[in-house]
Amino acid sequence: MLKESLIANNSIKLNQTANNWQDAVKIGTDLLVASGAIEPRYYDNIIAKVKEMGPYIILSPGLAMPHARPEEGVIKTAFALVTLTTPVVFDGEDEPVSVLITLAGSDSDQHMQGIMEITEVLEDEDLNSETGVDLQKLLRCKTADEVIAVIDAALN
């Protein structure tokens, strides 16, 4: 699901620059708007929710998964993957974020399946890892094809 969506939606952008977390989120949502997977209001809903509830979209240090509810602008389930050259800080968080995987889930099952795939892909082989997540797998990638190879290696 993750790999197929990234390819079909042409939604991988690596080594991007963002002035703040809102700009970083927008890079991913813009990719999904362009592909027809979400409505532009999905971005506004993510931003409003983070401002209201705090940075609930941060899954682990350095990793955020921007998302909102299906009825808040999702047309079809899709993902976008963005890496940043300079990490951004979310209000109230100490650890800056350098990888954002935007999720547009059309229902809660799709949402959960997407989270499980992301977790599998980023699982740290180092059993002594403090976070259990290896973001370097993605941060080392220079091309979309390299990202797809990382996903293939993790899920096969």
N, C-alpha and C positions, 0 to 999 in steps of 0.2 A: 504493500500500500504506500509506504513512505517513498521508496525509490520510484515507483510508477508515477506517483503524483509529481515528484520533483522534475522528472523528465517530461511528462505530459504538459505541465504548466510552465516549463522553462523557468523554474523558480529557485535557482541557486545563484547567489551573489556573494563572492568572496572578497575579502580584504577591502571592505567598504569603510567609509568615514562617516561618522555621525556626530553632530554637536552635542546631543543629549539622548536620553533613552527614548523620548518620543520620536525623534528622527530615526533612531535605530529600528523601532517598531514599524515605522512608516515604510522603510525600505522593503520589508517583507510583505506588508499588506498591499503595497503598490504592485508587487509582482503578481499577487493573487487577484487583484482587481483587473489587471491587464489580461490575465488568463481567463477571466470570466467566472472564477470560483467564488468570489465574494463581492458584495456591494461595498462602495466606499464607506458607508456608515459603520462597517465592521471595525475599522480603525478607530473611529470616534468612540465606539462602545468599549474597546479595549482600554483606551486612554482614560475614559471616565471611570471605569471600574478600578484601574490601578490607583487613580487619585482618591477614589472613595475607600477602597479596601486595603490599600498598600500593595506592595509588589508581589502579589500572589502568583504571578507568572514565573517567578524565579524557582527553578527546580533544584538547582544545586549551585555552589559557587561558580560564577562565570557563565552559567547557562540559564537562558530565559525561554519560556514557551508562550509567546503572546497568543491569547485566545479569548474569545467571549462565547456567549451562548449561541446555539444554532440559529435561533430566531432573530438574532441581532445582525443579520447580514450575510449568512452563509447560503450560497447557492448550491455548492457541491463540496464534498470533503476534499481537502487539499492541504498541502504543506508548502512552506517556503523556508529555505535555509540561508541564513546570512551570517558571515563572519566579519568582525570589525578589526581594523588595524590598531585602533586605540579603543580599549574598552570604555563603556559608559556606566555611570553610577545611577542606580535607582534611589529615589528619596527613601531614607531610612535603612538603606543597606550598606554594609561595609565593603563587601566584595563587588568589584566591577564586573560587568557582563561583556563577554566578547563573542559569544555564540547565541544566536536567536533562531529558534525553529518555530515559525508561525504555524499554528494549527487552526484550520477551519473545519470543524467536525459537523457533519450534517445531522448527527444524532449522538446520544451518549455512548452507544456501542462503538461507533467510529472513533469517537473522542478517546475512549479507553484503549482501543486497539492501537491508535496512533501513539499514545503515551508509552505503551509497552514496547513498540518497535523502536522508538527513540531511546528508551532505556537500554534495550539490547545493543543497539549500535554503539552507544557511548560507554558501555560497561568497561570498567578498568580491569585489565588483566592482573594488575598489581594488587595482590591480596592485602597489602599494607596501606593501600590508598585510603586517605581520610574521607574522601567524598564518594568513592566507588565509581567515579565518572572520569573518563579520559578525554578531555576536550581537545587535546593536542592532535588526536586522530583527525579532527576536522580542521583545526587551525593550520596544520601542515599542508593541507590541500591547496593547490594553486589553480586547479581547473575543476569544472563540474564533473568531468570524467573521473577525476581522482576521488571526489566525494562519493560518486556512485560505486567505485571500487571498495571504498571503506564500508559502505552499507552492505554490499554483496558479501564481503568477507565476514561481517558480523552476523548476518542473517542466514548464511548458508553453512 
